[in-house]
Amino acid sequence: MRAPRPARLRRDPRGERVLQPRPDGRVRVLRGEAATAAGSPIVAGVTAATAPAVPVRTIEQPAYLVLVVPDAIDGRLSAQDRDLIGLGRAMADADGGAVCVATFTAPLEDLGTAGADRLVDLASAGDAPERRAAMLQACVAREHPRHVLFPESDWGGGDLGRRLAALSGSPIATSAWRADLATAARRAGGGTREVSMATPLILVVEPDVGEAVTGERYEARIVDAPGAPDLAPRVVDRGLRPYDPQSVALEEAEFILAAGNGVSDWAAFHALASALGASEGGSRVVVDAGALPRHRQVGATGAITTARCYVALGISGAPQHLQGVSACEHVIAVNVDPNCDMMKRATLAVIADAQAVMHALLVLCRDKGG
Ligand SMILES: Cc1cc2nc3c(=O)[nH]c(=O)nc-3n(C[C@H](O)[C@H](O)[C@H](O)COP(=O)(O)OP(=O)(O)OC[C@H]3O[C@@H](n4cnc5c(N)ncnc54)[C@H](O)[C@@H]3O)c2cc1C
């Protein structure tokens, strides 16, 4: 019999990074070899937890503004929103400009660390897209930004950009996958051709184009918003309608509770999915065993998901399964094995019995009236 292998220690990538102050007050984040090479006793070993507060960068008289309009659903920035603001940051830093973020949700707290010099709160426009576009048009007329950036996403940012272009007669590049102050490139012909052009006023930018700002902090100074437009919207907001999360295809689901071979209490699993309002998913093993229907399988031979939150209960993280969660924003893994691959992929790893965690969450949901 072979001797058991000693347990592997997990890396803490955040603990390994070094924050190096720069002469201009900004902080450079060093990782890997660069962090080791920085080995000065003053900076080496300074982790996020022990680092001094990052100084706020202020730009008083920018040469121009880059206006960024993130989706910011529920007042939170998505990874795509952060990348978009990062792209705006690069376009502003290239020639002495500043980034102004316009938001239609409640003002966000972390816009400064995301890279915003200015913040304009357009919440008084309400939800109707015509009113939002009109308010943005007023904002553009007043601030004269050099460029206005929107995310090409499922959340309406791209639609808003197109509306603004139609309303103001401004040039626009949609599905832009590269942009700087001089040129932009967009896909055309169903993605078969690339079109380059002088960067237009309005850009609707594909995911993963910019790079999110890290280790720096900007002022996010609030500037006055234009008055709400006097416009009766043709699109009427009738409020949110509850929907059955199990009727949503896994490819579309925002919140997935997924089970693997480590789940044995299926009553608790279904009850928890219902209490959390999550769509159910699972590994191929549980689907093959008949515990979940085939269309609930996540992975290479199942659904490729893009959920904002993916909770993996008792799933080992085989490569075929991980292919189905690579685009998920937050992955929470619950597993008794701290060294399994699902734990390595997770944003939050819970080393515990899946049944115990499900029961504890059900109690919490009940206490909160869920
Ligand atoms: C061609 C091919 C295509 C495939 N396509 C897919 C696919 O699309 N999707 C997919 O999922 N798989 C796919 N597979 C199968 C894949 O290789 C794995 O076998 C499968 O994903 C494993 O599922 P699992 O993690 O649920 O089970 P296991 O590998 O058995 O892992 C169970 C996990 O649960 C943990 N555990 C056990 N008890 C508990 C407990 N009480 N509490 C918490 N944790 C516990 C264990 O530590 C372990 O990590 C494919 C395989 C092949 C060959």
The ligand as an SDF file (V2000), in Angstrom:
LIG
                    3D

 53 58  0  0  0  0  0  0  0  0999 V2000
  -15.9400   13.0100  -22.4520 C   0  0  0  0  0  0  0  0  0  0  0  0
  -16.3610   13.4270  -21.0760 C   0  0  0  0  0  0  0  0  0  0  0  0
  -17.2040   14.5040  -20.9370 C   0  0  0  0  0  0  0  0  0  0  0  0
  -17.6000   14.8990  -19.6550 C   0  0  0  0  0  0  0  0  0  0  0  0
  -18.4150   15.9840  -19.5310 N   0  0  0  0  0  0  0  0  0  0  0  0
  -18.7620   16.3740  -18.2770 C   0  0  0  0  0  0  0  0  0  0  0  0
  -19.5850   17.5180  -18.0990 C   0  0  0  0  0  0  0  0  0  0  0  0
  -20.0340   18.1600  -19.0500 O   0  0  0  0  0  0  0  0  0  0  0  0
  -19.8640   17.9000  -16.8410 N   0  0  0  0  0  0  0  0  0  0  0  0
  -19.4060   17.2320  -15.7320 C   0  0  0  0  0  0  0  0  0  0  0  0
  -19.7020   17.6270  -14.6020 O   0  0  0  0  0  0  0  0  0  0  0  0
  -18.6510   16.1430  -15.9010 N   0  0  0  0  0  0  0  0  0  0  0  0
  -18.3240   15.6980  -17.1370 C   0  0  0  0  0  0  0  0  0  0  0  0
  -17.5710   14.5730  -17.2670 N   0  0  0  0  0  0  0  0  0  0  0  0
  -17.2670   13.7980  -16.0460 C   0  0  0  0  0  0  0  0  0  0  0  0
  -16.1250   14.3640  -15.2300 C   0  0  0  0  0  0  0  0  0  0  0  0
  -14.9010   13.8700  -15.7370 O   0  0  0  0  0  0  0  0  0  0  0  0
  -16.2410   13.9620  -13.7380 C   0  0  0  0  0  0  0  0  0  0  0  0
  -16.3200   12.5670  -13.6570 O   0  0  0  0  0  0  0  0  0  0  0  0
  -17.4460   14.5640  -13.0400 C   0  0  0  0  0  0  0  0  0  0  0  0
  -17.5140   15.9340  -13.2860 O   0  0  0  0  0  0  0  0  0  0  0  0
  -17.3180   14.3200  -11.5400 C   0  0  0  0  0  0  0  0  0  0  0  0
  -18.4690   14.7440  -10.9100 O   0  0  0  0  0  0  0  0  0  0  0  0
  -18.4420   15.0910   -9.3410 P   0  0  0  0  0  0  0  0  0  0  0  0
  -17.4110   16.0970   -9.0920 O   0  0  0  0  0  0  0  0  0  0  0  0
  -19.8440   15.4040   -8.9530 O   0  0  0  0  0  0  0  0  0  0  0  0
  -18.1020   13.6900   -8.6700 O   0  0  0  0  0  0  0  0  0  0  0  0
  -16.7870   13.1650   -7.9780 P   0  0  0  0  0  0  0  0  0  0  0  0
  -15.6440   13.2080   -8.8920 O   0  0  0  0  0  0  0  0  0  0  0  0
  -17.1510   11.8420   -7.3930 O   0  0  0  0  0  0  0  0  0  0  0  0
  -16.4980   14.1850   -6.8100 O   0  0  0  0  0  0  0  0  0  0  0  0
  -17.3000   14.3300   -5.6610 C   0  0  0  0  0  0  0  0  0  0  0  0
  -16.7420   15.4570   -4.8220 C   0  0  0  0  0  0  0  0  0  0  0  0
  -17.5660   15.6130   -3.6750 O   0  0  0  0  0  0  0  0  0  0  0  0
  -16.7550   15.7460   -2.5290 C   0  0  0  0  0  0  0  0  0  0  0  0
  -17.5200   15.2330   -1.3940 N   0  0  0  0  0  0  0  0  0  0  0  0
  -17.7830   13.9680   -1.0610 C   0  0  0  0  0  0  0  0  0  0  0  0
  -18.5850   13.9300    0.0220 N   0  0  0  0  0  0  0  0  0  0  0  0
  -18.8440   15.2160    0.3660 C   0  0  0  0  0  0  0  0  0  0  0  0
  -19.6310   15.8270    1.3790 C   0  0  0  0  0  0  0  0  0  0  0  0
  -20.3190   15.1140    2.2590 N   0  0  0  0  0  0  0  0  0  0  0  0
  -19.6590   17.1900    1.4370 N   0  0  0  0  0  0  0  0  0  0  0  0
  -18.9520   17.9420    0.5550 C   0  0  0  0  0  0  0  0  0  0  0  0
  -18.1900   17.3990   -0.4220 N   0  0  0  0  0  0  0  0  0  0  0  0
  -18.1480   16.0390   -0.5300 C   0  0  0  0  0  0  0  0  0  0  0  0
  -15.5040   14.9440   -2.8240 C   0  0  0  0  0  0  0  0  0  0  0  0
  -14.4250   15.4440   -2.0500 O   0  0  0  0  0  0  0  0  0  0  0  0
  -15.3330   15.2140   -4.3060 C   0  0  0  0  0  0  0  0  0  0  0  0
  -14.5640   16.3830   -4.5200 O   0  0  0  0  0  0  0  0  0  0  0  0
  -17.1540   14.1810  -18.5170 C   0  0  0  0  0  0  0  0  0  0  0  0
  -16.2850   13.1010  -18.6900 C   0  0  0  0  0  0  0  0  0  0  0  0
  -15.8960   12.7240  -19.9440 C   0  0  0  0  0  0  0  0  0  0  0  0
  -14.9530   11.5660  -20.0950 C   0  0  0  0  0  0  0  0  0  0  0  0
  1  2  1  0
  2  3  1  0
  2 52  2  0
  3  4  2  0
  4  5  1  0
  4 50  1  0
  5  6  2  0
  6  7  1  0
  6 13  1  0
  7  8  2  0
  7  9  1  0
  9 10  1  0
 10 11  2  0
 10 12  1  0
 12 13  2  0
 13 14  1  0
 14 15  1  0
 14 50  1  0
 15 16  1  0
 16 17  1  0
 16 18  1  0
 18 19  1  0
 18 20  1  0
 20 21  1  0
 20 22  1  0
 22 23  1  0
 23 24  1  0
 24 25  2  0
 24 26  1  0
 24 27  1  0
 27 28  1  0
 28 29  2  0
 28 30  1  0
 28 31  1  0
 31 32  1  0
 32 33  1  0
 33 34  1  0
 33 48  1  0
 34 35  1  0
 35 36  1  0
 35 46  1  0
 36 37  1  0
 36 45  1  0
 37 38  2  0
 38 39  1  0
 39 40  1  0
 39 45  2  0
 40 41  1  0
 40 42  2  0
 42 43  1  0
 43 44  2  0
 44 45  1  0
 46 47  1  0
 46 48  1  0
 48 49  1  0
 50 51  2  0
 51 52  1  0
 52 53  1  0
M  END
$$$$
